[in-house]
Amino acid sequence: MGWIPFTSIQFLLYELLRRQLSIQTGQQPSPAYEAAICGSISGGFAAAVTTPLDMLKTRVMLYLRVKPILRSRFVTIYRTEGLTALFARVIARTMWISAGGAVFLGAYEWSLYRIMGS
């Protein structure tokens, strides 16, 4: 529920940032540290934007005895707890996933560079 939108946003933004950075610096492929920066930014942005979906997934998992109707659960949370409830933990989630994106995508590009030998 949350990972498909998250991953779609993260990788789309990651590739756009890397491409733009390559154009500006004239380096192809980008060094691993640039990929790590792009991964951090794209992961953080995707995490922030998809936090309501993550929060909804968590709430549905907590109340598995009740048949989960996602739309009504989302509306109920919004009406009873407000917009802030949908973005609960947004800062922690964004920071955590930004760090993970930097490590994962930086290590990926570094490994790819080493394997391909270029």
Stockholm file with secondary structure:
# STOCKHOLM 1.0

chainA/1-118         MGWIPFTSIQFLLYELLRRQLSIQTGQQPSPAYEAAICGSISGGFAAAVTTPLDMLKTRVMLYLRVKPILRSRFVTIYRTEGLTALFARVIARTMWISAGGAVFLGAYEWSLYRIMGS
#=GR chainA/1-118 SS CCHHHHHHHHHHHHHHHHHHHHHHHCCSSCCHHHHHHHHHHHHHHHHHHTHHHHHHHHHHHHTTTSCCCHHHHHHHHHHHHCHHHHTTTHHHHHHHHHHHHHHHHHHHHHHHHHHHTC
#=GC SS_cons         CCHHHHHHHHHHHHHHHHHHHHHHHCCSSCCHHHHHHHHHHHHHHHHHHTHHHHHHHHHHHHTTTSCCCHHHHHHHHHHHHCHHHHTTTHHHHHHHHHHHHHHHHHHHHHHHHHHHTC
//
